[in-house]
Amino acid sequence: MPRVSVWLVRLSLVHLALGATLGAVLLVGKGVAVPAWIWILRPLHVEILLFGFVIQLAFGVAWWILPRTPERMPTRLPWVAGLLLNAGLWTVGLVPLAGWPGEISLLARVLQAVALVAFARSIWPRIRSFRG
């Protein structure tokens, strides 16, 4: 398994554990009296599970499983995509906690979009037809 895939999959599993833990805390908050501020963690929970686990796992598995071309594939772009995805994820998730303005959330979404484009650009040469 390529090194970039290993790190993307490992990091996605870390995000799964964090997201599940946050979800458990939120679920306990429905049955037990907890401070009201705990619900501000819900957007972070969603971000961690959707982008940190699902999208990042898809990145890691796609880089690993798609056929490689005979020439050596540069791996800089998937690393950059993973970094941008995580930067955007944590920025969007921490905006409500830190009280940052909404424009920072928009900037973080742009980072995530750039990460998607960068990853798509990195795997595009590896996508081939079944007969080709």
Helices and strands as residue ranges (DSSP letters): H 3-31, G 36-41, H 42-47, I 48-55, H 56-65, H 76-98, H 102-123, G 124-126
